[in-house]
């Protein structure tokens, strides 16, 4: 029987603890023939705290983790009896495996967001912002353009009485 990806439901905030517990069981030689990989999909978030840019990690699916395993009664029991696990996702009592497309998309998003932190705050065109970092600190403006992939925006800022377009990173501004 081939190994497939399943979704495990955990107690909220216990995802990393459950992952660690499952990996410890594997290191002790329990379930290595059934379980290949345990994954908590995360992304990096850029935010400003105390005037400093900080990068933190946030879970894509709080309360859930992915596991690549062969579903047998023994492997099901091994996972189900791990502290913090509340069950598998599936119809009724039978866990349902994720499709290859679903798994590939989740893995792609995880890889993509590992390198480039996404900003915690999302902005919209026409919204008023105040610059909190950089050469235009304390200037206010209105968002003209947003480039979410690059984490930048263009705002029209009044400099010496003239509206001037200024390109800023998301973490350099705050909403008015």
Secondary structure, 3 states (H helix, E strand, C coil): CCCEEEEEEECCCCHHHHHHHHHHHHHCCCCCCCEEEEECCEEEEEEEECCEEEEEEEECCCCEEEEEECCCHHHHHHHHCCCCEEEECEECCEECCCCHHHHHHHHHHHHHHHHCCEECCCCCCCCEEEECCCCCCCCEEEEEEEECCCCEEEEEEEECCEEEEEEEEHHHEEEC
